[in-house]
Amino acid sequence: MVTRELFGHPFSSYTWKALIALYETNTPFEFRNIAGDEHPENEAAFLAHWPVGKFPLLVDGGVPIMESSIIIEHVAPTLIPADRDAALETRMLDRIFDNNVMTPVQAVVAEHLPFITPTPDQARIDRARAALDKVYPWLDARLAGRSWAAHEDFTLADCAGAPSLFYADWVHPIPEEFGALRGYRSRVLARPSAARVVDEARRYRHLFPLGAPDRD
Ligand SMILES: N[C@@H](CCC(=O)N[C@@H](CS)C(=O)NCC(=O)O)C(=O)O
């Protein structure tokens, strides 16, 4: 019997992060889609567990678990290396992808969503783009010579790297000169677990408020 339910939106970056870990580890679960009005009962159940309304949310045997990184630690502990130093590096890169890539990406996207920001604030957009311009060279240097973000194997950090870089390149293209970062983005998105979430979300691309590019 499936006791794990993941509430999320198929086009949401943080939902992708949790889904990648679940697919990567072949963990059985039921996906409860909260997209639009497709399944109103899912949204009601989700908000009953987590009134804050941030997704994804895992409900495991009736117990709600919030925050994508914690969901991954809960369902897929093998995606954290056993070695302490490697585990710290994995968690650090996970935080960097979320806080220094995905957060500015979300800030730019929010400025293009009229129901969040009726009057786009160009200064806020410029600050978020400048934050991406600072982190791209750092990531490029950090990823040079590596297959995966934090370790020789695919980890939690790559679950965060795939969605954050997918959307970052749509919002603020990664310059050609950052070959290691661009190569990592292609590699992590070709990983079957990541390619699957990208494919499953194709029918939602019209929702991307800056206009989805005709690639990926
Ligand atoms: N720190 C959270 C971030 C989750 C998050 O920002 N999710 C977005 C969707 S990708 C969301 O819930 N947006 C709706 C909202 O903020 O109300 C995590 O890692 O799970």
The ligand as an ORCA input file, in Angstrom:
! r2SCAN-3c Opt
* xyz 0 1
  N      11.967     26.279      0.701
  C      10.834     25.667      0.040
  C      10.476     26.506     -1.166
  C       9.190     26.034     -1.808
  C       8.626     27.028     -2.819
  O       9.023     28.208     -2.877
  N       7.703     26.544     -3.640
  C       7.007     27.396     -4.582
  C       6.707     26.603     -5.846
  S       8.172     26.180     -6.735
  C       5.670     27.783     -3.985
  O       5.179     27.124     -3.094
  N       5.064     28.844     -4.495
  C       3.750     29.237     -4.068
  C       3.771     30.237     -2.951
  O       4.853     30.724     -2.585
  O       2.692     30.540     -2.456
  C      11.206     24.234     -0.349
  O      12.393     23.943     -0.535
  O      10.298     23.378     -0.424
*
